Amino acid sequence: MSKAHRGKGIRELFARGRGECPVCKRKSVKILYDHEVGDQKIKICKTCKAALKHGKKTV
């Protein structure tokens, strides 16, 4: 079975969903996960999402 549609949802995003994570400051990573900071919603990378969830990082 082919996997032709894998990643289809991020192809329309700017730079295919890649950029600099505002938490860890890494560049060229996929920033796809929403996180609320106060009143704002920011997009963060997958590793920062997991670290924030488990209490290993703070924003």
CYANA upper distance limits for C-alpha pairs under 8 A (distance plus 0.5 A):
  7 GLY  CA     11 ARG  CA      7.22
  8 LYS  CA     12 GLU  CA      8.38
  9 GLY  CA     13 LEU  CA      8.45
 10 ILE  CA     16 ARG  CA      5.81
 10 ILE  CA     17 GLY  CA      6.25
 11 ARG  CA     16 ARG  CA      5.43
 11 ARG  CA     17 GLY  CA      8.02
 12 GLU  CA     16 ARG  CA      6.98
 13 LEU  CA     17 GLY  CA      5.83
 14 PHE  CA     18 ARG  CA      8.01
 15 ALA  CA     19 GLY  CA      7.83
 17 GLY  CA     30 LYS  CA      5.84
 17 GLY  CA     31 ILE  CA      6.41
 17 GLY  CA     32 LEU  CA      6.95
 18 ARG  CA     28 SER  CA      5.81
 18 ARG  CA     29 VAL  CA      5.65
 18 ARG  CA     30 LYS  CA      4.78
 18 ARG  CA     31 ILE  CA      6.31
 19 GLY  CA     27 LYS  CA      6.24
 19 GLY  CA     28 SER  CA      5.31
 19 GLY  CA     29 VAL  CA      6.21
 19 GLY  CA     30 LYS  CA      6.94
 19 GLY  CA     31 ILE  CA      6.92
 20 GLU  CA     25 LYS  CA      6.30
 20 GLU  CA     26 ARG  CA      5.98
 20 GLU  CA     27 LYS  CA      4.76
 20 GLU  CA     28 SER  CA      6.51
 20 GLU  CA     29 VAL  CA      7.02
 20 GLU  CA     31 ILE  CA      7.92
 21 CYS  CA     25 LYS  CA      5.51
 21 CYS  CA     26 ARG  CA      6.14
 21 CYS  CA     27 LYS  CA      7.20
 21 CYS  CA     29 VAL  CA      7.66
 21 CYS  CA     31 ILE  CA      6.83
 21 CYS  CA     43 LYS  CA      7.99
 21 CYS  CA     44 ILE  CA      5.89
 21 CYS  CA     45 CYS  CA      6.47
 22 PRO  CA     43 LYS  CA      8.39
 22 PRO  CA     44 ILE  CA      7.15
 23 VAL  CA     44 ILE  CA      7.48
 23 VAL  CA     48 CYS  CA      7.42
 23 VAL  CA     59 VAL  CA      7.10
 24 CYS  CA     48 CYS  CA      7.59
 29 VAL  CA     45 CYS  CA      7.24
 30 LYS  CA     45 CYS  CA      6.34
 30 LYS  CA     46 LYS  CA      8.15
 31 ILE  CA     43 LYS  CA      6.11
 31 ILE  CA     44 ILE  CA      5.33
 31 ILE  CA     45 CYS  CA      4.92
 31 ILE  CA     46 LYS  CA      7.80
 32 LEU  CA     43 LYS  CA      6.36
 32 LEU  CA     44 ILE  CA      6.75
 32 LEU  CA     45 CYS  CA      6.76
 32 LEU  CA     46 LYS  CA      8.05
 33 TYR  CA     43 LYS  CA      5.69
 33 TYR  CA     44 ILE  CA      5.76
 33 TYR  CA     45 CYS  CA      6.76
 33 TYR  CA     46 LYS  CA      7.31
 33 TYR  CA     49 LYS  CA      7.53
 34 ASP  CA     41 LYS  CA      6.68
 34 ASP  CA     42 ILE  CA      6.10
 34 ASP  CA     43 LYS  CA      5.07
 34 ASP  CA     44 ILE  CA      6.87
 35 HIS  CA     41 LYS  CA      5.98
 35 HIS  CA     42 ILE  CA      5.85
 35 HIS  CA     43 LYS  CA      6.66
 35 HIS  CA     44 ILE  CA      7.42
 35 HIS  CA     49 LYS  CA      8.28
 36 GLU  CA     40 GLN  CA      6.22
 36 GLU  CA     41 LYS  CA      4.96
 36 GLU  CA     42 ILE  CA      6.80
 37 VAL  CA     41 LYS  CA      6.66
 37 VAL  CA     42 ILE  CA      7.67
 37 VAL  CA     59 VAL  CA      7.95
 44 ILE  CA     48 CYS  CA      6.98
 44 ILE  CA     49 LYS  CA      7.08
 45 CYS  CA     49 LYS  CA      6.77
 46 LYS  CA     50 ALA  CA      6.91
 47 THR  CA     51 ALA  CA      6.67
 48 CYS  CA     52 LEU  CA      6.47
 48 CYS  CA     57 LYS  CA      7.97
 49 LYS  CA     53 LYS  CA      6.67
 50 ALA  CA     54 HIS  CA      6.78
 51 ALA  CA     55 GLY  CA      6.57
 51 ALA  CA     56 LYS  CA      5.49
 51 ALA  CA     57 LYS  CA      5.99
 52 LEU  CA     56 LYS  CA      6.48
 52 LEU  CA     57 LYS  CA      5.58
 52 LEU  CA     58 THR  CA      6.68
